[in-house]
């Protein structure tokens, strides 16, 4: 008899004493404060850093930089946001899954903006052999110093201005009007692609970093090239 009573009491404690849920806690808000630096195509500091857009997604607020590169977003609700930094003629930068706790002011780390180069890469081709994957092409631009061609590889076709997951980057230093060649050992693709798998490649001219590439919340690369001249796309089979 005692066991039955105990079971009834336990059932009452588990199911009958919950009551209605209390009011949700207040969602804190706060201020985001940051700055950006900008350089020109010769890596010289740009004095007027105004007009850079900073946008939070989900869209709760946006702002633009002042002439000194400073920016501020006020009364931002606590939450997890993607942040986009963008300005015409510069490579877009994105910060994924930034967690803002609110309750005060947060100083965001400085963002360095890299200018898009006006040149382009044409006639991209690829030759895959048993051991080497060779990329070739031509640089068309107006500059007198060495630049880099970045060749992005992906498991799916590239589309202009559409983010896409990239798996590998090959680069070569080039001069104006110079045909370039970059070799990649098929052994390096062992962790990202298997023999017989089709990969796609596209090239872009850059001055530093990996232009048009952002890292998403999972640490994967996303190819984001709005406004950036791209080469033709080619495909090949991993040897």
Buried (B, 14 or more C-beta within 10 A) or exposed (E): EEEEEEEEEEEEEEEEEEEEEEEEEEEBBBBBBBBBEBBEBEEEEEEEBBEBBBBBEEEBBBBEBBEEBEBBBEEBBBBEBBBBBBBEEBBBBBBBEBEBEBEEEBEBEEBEBBBBBEBBBEEBBBEBEEEEBBBBBBBBBEBEEEBBBBBBBBBEEBEEEEBBEBBBEBBBEBEBEBEBEBBBEBEEBEEBBEEEEEBBBBBBBBBEEBBBBBEBEEEEBBBBBBBBBBBBBBEBEBE
